[in-house]
Amino acid sequence: MLVQVHMDASITERLPQISLGVLQYRGVTVSDSPKMLQGRINFFVENLRLEHDLARLTEIPGIREWRSCLKQAGTDPSRYRPSAEALLRRLLQGNPFFWVNSAVDVNNFFSVLHALPLGIYDAAQIEGDVSFRLGTADDRYEGLNGREVSMENKPLLADGLGAFGSPIVDSKRTCVTEQSRDLLHVIYFHDQIDSAQKDEILGSVGRMFTEINGGELVYSSIIST
């Protein structure tokens, strides 16, 4: 059964420029990333450090636009950074790519490649339909960083149990493990990416994800206002 994802009015009114790339997979096999993927990512990281300077990180297209989006939502992007910025910052500081598993590693690779927040979620841990909305004072969860995060005035994904994902940091509740089989994959697009680019990114993410993790891509779409 597919997870239904929709845009809430609280987002479309405050951030009408945002859209989502949504993919859903069935029957994947999550494991350690293969050497081929590790080599490709390490090669990309080496080139990234040659091309970009940490001091000018916030000028990278995608990082700049998402910081602007968070400001419009009412959140300080220097305190709560978009996830792509946090990943790129870590790499440009000289830290190694943080390997998790074959699903999360593909997700994070595309995040730094396109300077866009992406989220990968275990569909078995999602209850009911998913809404992309603006967080309220009641929205809090334990993030993948181990900290409890207040999601007030932050764009987030929520299901019947509450908030679980965001372009800033995702929750532990829906994290992908080697036991996960059916997954929801979300790309958080800003308005400076045109329709053709969105389709290209969506297609490349779906192809590479299933090449690495197997399974079947059962849904792929852009969701906007």
Buried (B, 14 or more C-beta within 10 A) or exposed (E): EEBEBEBBEBBBEBBEBBBBBBBBBBEBEBEEBEEEBBEBBEEBBEEBBEEBEEEEBBEBEBBBBBBBBBEBBEBEBEEBBBBBBBBBBBBBEEEEBEBBBBBBBBBBBBBBBBBBBBBBBBBEBBEEEBBBBBBBEEBBBEBBEEEEBBBBBBBBBBBEBBBBBBBBBBBEBBBBEEEBBBBBBBBBBBBEBEEEEBEEBBBEBBEBBBEBBBBEBEBBEBBBE
